[in-house]
């Protein structure tokens, strides 16, 4: 069954290669590449990178008990950490105001894609998912299918309901195939012999 795969915030070959499926990186290096409305922030990519690094460090400091079930309280803590971290840095504070509007719009568009009835998946680093949830808590509704350490990074696989169903269906097929091949290799179990 066909599905769409997005990589949110990173698209490095060493992480994405193993998916064996075309993925769409979102957002790209600058907002201008994604066709988002220009506010001038994309003109200063060093400021944009500094802002992303600062935001990432802020959410890293906030413990989230279960990324598959982020609470309203944890969302509030993530939002507070973002505000606190950029408040005292004037260039970052000004950039964050523009960035906030653009990213909320972008995340709305991405989450609308997940609302489709076809399987949709997002590969995202833990820190990027945390700041994404702080900007748009609606992302909490999508199932976290997998969490893994890939090299030094913590990577998540997020799915919509159709994607979750597809993964569960494939897992059941694999389990059935393993059961059947085990029966062939080992002979029928005692319960089969009657």
BELWONOR-V237820 format. One record per residue. N is the residue number from 1. RES is the residue in one small letter. PHI is phi in whole degrees, 0 to 359 (NA if undefined). OMEGA is omega in degrees with one decimal (* if undefined). Layout:
# BELWONOR-V237820
[[N:RES:PHI:OMEGA] [N:RES:PHI:OMEGA]]
This chain:
# BELWONOR-V237820
[[1:x:NA:179.5] [2:x:290:177.1] [3:x:210:176.3] [4:x:252:-178.7] [5:x:232:178.4] [6:x:242:170.8] [7:x:244:-175.6] [8:x:269:172.7] [9:x:86:176.3] [10:x:205:-178.9] [11:x:211:-178.5] [12:x:280:-175.7] [13:x:305:-175.1] [14:x:294:178.6] [15:x:264:-172.8] [16:x:272:-176.7] [17:x:308:-173.3] [18:x:287:178.2] [19:x:289:-179.6] [20:x:54:-179.8] [21:x:211:177.5] [22:x:302:176.6] [23:x:234:177.9] [24:x:253:178.5] [25:x:287:179.0] [26:x:218:-26.6] [27:x:291:179.4] [28:x:282:-174.1] [29:x:301:176.8] [30:x:228:-178.0] [31:x:297:-179.0] [32:x:300:-180.0] [33:x:294:-179.8] [34:x:269:178.5] [35:x:76:176.8] [36:x:285:-178.6] [37:x:302:-175.7] [38:x:283:172.8] [39:x:239:-179.3] [40:x:96:-179.1] [41:x:298:-177.9] [42:x:293:177.7] [43:x:289:-178.6] [44:x:243:-176.9] [45:x:294:177.9] [46:x:293:176.2] [47:x:293:178.5] [48:x:299:179.2] [49:x:295:178.3] [50:x:298:178.2] [51:x:296:179.2] [52:x:298:178.3] [53:x:296:-179.8] [54:x:297:179.0] [55:x:297:178.6] [56:x:299:179.5] [57:x:295:179.5] [58:x:297:-177.7] [59:x:284:176.0] [60:x:300:-177.6] [61:x:283:-178.1] [62:x:261:178.3] [63:x:287:173.8] [64:x:238:-174.1] [65:x:298:-176.9] [66:x:216:-177.8] [67:x:295:175.4] [68:x:276:-179.3] [69:x:216:-179.2] [70:x:290:-176.6] [71:x:277:176.2] [72:x:298:178.8] [73:x:297:179.1] [74:x:293:175.8] [75:x:300:178.2] [76:x:300:177.9] [77:x:295:177.2] [78:x:297:179.5] [79:x:296:177.9] [80:x:298:179.7] [81:x:298:178.8] [82:x:297:-179.3] [83:x:299:-176.8] [84:x:297:-174.6] [85:x:293:-175.1] [86:x:260:-175.9] [87:x:302:-173.0] [88:x:270:-179.4] [89:x:245:-172.1] [90:x:304:179.0] [91:x:300:178.0] [92:x:292:179.8] [93:x:299:178.9] [94:x:293:178.6] [95:x:295:-177.8] [96:x:297:178.6] [97:x:298:178.3] [98:x:288:-178.8] [99:x:298:-178.6] [100:x:304:-179.8] [101:x:297:-179.2] [102:x:296:-177.2] [103:x:291:177.0] [104:x:298:177.1] [105:x:296:179.4] [106:x:299:-179.0] [107:x:295:174.4] [108:x:301:179.3] [109:x:295:-179.4] [110:x:295:-179.7] [111:x:292:174.8] [112:x:295:176.0] [113:x:297:179.5] [114:x:292:-179.5] [115:x:282:178.8] [116:x:293:-178.2] [117:x:269:175.6] [118:x:260:-178.4] [119:x:300:-179.8] [120:x:228:-179.2] [121:x:225:173.8] [122:x:231:169.5] [123:x:262:-174.6] [124:x:211:174.2] [125:x:286:-177.8] [126:x:306:-176.9] [127:x:296:179.7] [128:x:290:177.5] [129:x:292:-179.2] [130:x:295:179.6] [131:x:288:176.0] [132:x:297:178.4] [133:x:293:177.4] [134:x:296:179.6] [135:x:279:-178.7] [136:x:215:-176.8] [137:x:299:178.9] [138:x:302:179.5] [139:x:297:179.9] [140:x:298:-175.3] [141:x:286:-176.7] [142:x:271:-176.3] [143:x:293:170.6] [144:x:273:-174.7] [145:x:269:-175.0] [146:x:204:173.5] [147:x:230:-179.7] [148:x:209:169.8] [149:x:272:177.7] [150:x:243:-171.3] [151:x:64:-179.9] [152:x:265:-175.6] [153:x:254:174.7] [154:x:263:-172.6] [155:x:243:-179.4] [156:x:242:170.3] [157:x:244:-180.0] [158:x:255:-179.5] [159:x:226:167.8] [160:x:270:-176.3] [161:x:297:178.8] [162:x:294:176.8] [163:x:294:177.8] [164:x:299:179.0] [165:x:298:179.1] [166:x:298:179.5] [167:x:295:179.5] [168:x:294:178.2] [169:x:297:179.6] [170:x:294:178.4] [171:x:296:177.8] [172:x:296:177.6] [173:x:297:179.9] [174:x:297:179.6] [175:x:298:178.7] [176:x:297:179.3] [177:x:298:179.1] [178:x:294:177.7] [179:x:299:-179.1] [180:x:293:-179.8] [181:x:292:175.7] [182:x:294:178.6] [183:x:294:179.5] [184:x:292:-178.4] [185:x:291:-171.2] [186:x:257:-176.4] [187:x:83:-177.7] [188:x:294:178.8] [189:x:286:179.8] [190:x:303:-177.8] [191:x:292:179.0] [192:x:280:-171.4] [193:x:286:176.1] [194:x:68:*]]
